[in-house]
């Protein structure tokens, strides 16, 4: 009985340790706890977010100053160049409107994609009007890996 209690305590401790580095908020829609971590790409206006709600894990690209004139709700490609294997995310979820200039692309991620993401050296966001290319330094890769640990 003591072993079971101790292993339960260690599992609970490991869960809290993994989520201790994450930011948290409560979803207005579902009232569930969302764990997330931002990784800055450029300045304070371009960043990616890795988030987790229940078992769902989401990769999101955010740009507060993007100057797109027109963005249709079609597939947007997000290419990852990684030492662990290249891959592409496709998204149709875009959140941009006239009263909110912030631009957001979201895509669910699989455990295989998250594993490959650990060695990311470049991220390309291919939009209808332009392509945004971000080189991921070793320091930014450490932050990306910290964000990945947040949602595992």
N, C-alpha and C positions, 0 to 999 in steps of 0.2 A: 504494500500500500504506500509506503514511504517513497519507493522508487517511482511509482506512478505519479504521486503528488509532486515530487521533485522534477520529473521530466515535464509535467504540465507547467510548472513554474518556469523552467528554462525555456520552454516553447513560448510562453507568454512574454518572458523577458526578451527573447530574440525578436518577437513581433514588435514590441514597443521600441527596441533599439533600432530596428530597421526603419520604423516610421518616425522616430524621434528627429531625424534629420530633415524630414519632409514638412512642407507647409500643409495646413489643413483648412478646409472650409466645408460648410454644409450646403448641399445642393438645394436651391429654392424649389426646384421641381419635384425631386424625389425624397428630399429630407435625409439623404444618405451622406455619410462623410466622404469627402473627396480628398485624397492625398495627392500632392503635386509638387513639382520642382521646376523652376525656370532655369534656362541656360541662355545667357546673353550671347547673341551673335554679333551685333554691331550697335554701339552706343547703348542707349537705354530703350530705343524704340523697336529694335528687331531682336526677337528671342524665340526659342522653342520651349515648349512645356511638355513634360511627361506627366500624365495623371492616371490615377486609378480610382475607380468607383466599383466596389465589390470585386468581381473578377475581370471587369472590362478595363483594358489599358489603352490609353489614347496618346498619340503623338500630335502636337499642335504647333504650327508655325504662326507667329504673331508679328505683325508689322503695324505700328501706330502711324507711320508717316508715308505709307506706300502711295504712289501717284498713279494708280491705274485709273484710266478713264472708263473702261468697260471690262467687267469680268463676268463671264457667263457661268452658269451652274453646270459646267461640264467637268470632265476629268482634268485635274491638275496633277502634274507629276512631281514627285519629290524624290530625287535620286540621292542615294548614299554611296559614297566611295569609302570602303572600309578594308582594313587589313584582314578582317575575318570573313570577307565576302561581300561583294556589292549587291545592292538590292534597290528596289523602287517601291515607294508607297504611292497609291493613287487616291485622290480624294474628290468627292463631289460636294462635300460640306464646306461652304464658304460663308462667312458672316461679314458682310459689308453692306452698308446702306448710307443714304444721304445724311442722316443725322448722327452717324457714328463712323468716323474716318478710319478707325482701327480695322485692320484686315486680318482674318483668321482662317487658316486651313487646318482641318482635323482629319485624322485617319486612325482607325484601330491598328494596333500592332500585335504581332504574334510573338511567342517566346523565341522563335528562331530569328525573327527580325531584331528583337531586343539583344540577342546574343551577338549578332553581326554588328549592331550599333555600337557595341563596346569598343570597336577599333576604328571608329569613324575618323576620316581625315578630310572629307569634303562633303558638303550638302549643297545640292542644287535644287532650287525651286523654279520650275518651268511654268511660267504664267503666259497667258495669251499675248501680252504686250512686251514682256521682258523676261529675262532669266536672271535670277539672283544666285550668285555663287559665293559660298562661305567656306574658307579654309578653316579647318578645325585644328588648332594648335594642341600640343600635348596638355597644356593647362586647361583649355576648354574641354578636351576629351575627358579629363579627370572630373570636371563638373558634370559632363554628360553621364559618365559612369555613376556618379553620386546620385543623379536623377534616376537612373535605371534602377539602382539599389532601392530607391524610394518606392518604386512601384512593383517590385518583384513579390 
